[in-house]
């Protein structure tokens, strides 16, 4: 990971004021890092490129909200991680659907349809549980469980201590398990 840029928070505030030069500096500094980060997750260069561009587009679109909040580089990684997560989730759901169609010639049997529906419901519950987490905890969970990053890598990306990563991850796992247990009791 490259060294932080000078006055990063100031640059983000300037972006908040519509300063295109500040935006270009942030873009030039973070583009390669974000691309590598996203590429690890999505395993496709064109998709990684699209996600990185969308990340910077969101930075510019939301620039007015940046001013007083003190956003910096970790915000970009959080946005990129969320976009990557959304892509992976969508791709996984599409793959399951197409696999179901491919393995069931003609009319699908009740068993395959039931398994598919249960799988989709389970995935939806998991994603709902993850969405219930506070933003930083959700990001840490996604980076750890979906991207396979180590505590050290996460702490570097988010600029927080490894102990914070560990504690947040433990709390996130408990919350997700509890949510899933509560939800399955309601349905079954």
Secondary structure, 3 states (H helix, E strand, C coil): CCCCCCCHHHHHHHHHCCCHHHHHHHHHHHHHHHHHHHHHHHCCHHHHHHHHHHHHHHHHHCHHHHCCCCCCHHHHHHHHHHHHHHHHHHHHHHHHHHHHHHHCCCCCCHHHHHHHHHHHHHHHHHHHHHHCCCHHHHHHHHHHHHCCCCHHHHHHHHCCCHHHHHHHHHHHHHHHHHHHHHHHHHHC
